[in-house]
Amino acid sequence: MLARLEEDLKAAMKGGDKRRVSTLRLLLAGLKNEKIQAQRVLTDEEVEAVLRRAVKQRKDSIEQYAKGGRRDLVDAETEELAILDGYLPKGLSEAEIESTLREVIKEKGLSAQKDVGLAMKELMARHRGRVDGKRAQQIARSLLP
């Protein structure tokens, strides 16, 4: 994954895509810092975790800028989010999340709102990094009485 990011950075630099260049440079700097902190080469899972943090930051920024009425910054963050999303594995659809949650609820015998946490824990263990936690929690709450 790291090699792919570096190659894409070179291609973006040659192509003159300033937004992609700045986004990838920022991501690679974050990965380098993580590598220094870990004092070893990062695994693909660790690289993916850094990437997910960057995506989450962009989503939070978009939300805050939208509240503040800063359309220009929302657009910039949205572009960066689209670039970063291209490197993440495809997430589960809402139908797949609901189906998996129904399985978990049935297997574990969950029956109340207080069990949402248990359902979420199992869902996240099965599909680490491929689920939007906020959306999955909403679905879990709707499935449990």
Secondary structure, 3 states (H helix, E strand, C coil): CHHHHHHHHHHHHHHCCHHHHHHHHHHHHHHHHHHHHHCCCCCHHHHHHHHHHHHHHHHHHHHHHHHCCCHHHHHHHHHHHHHHHCCCCCCCCHHHHHHHHHHHHHHHCCCCHHHHHHHHHHHHHHCCCCCCHHHHHHHHHHHCC
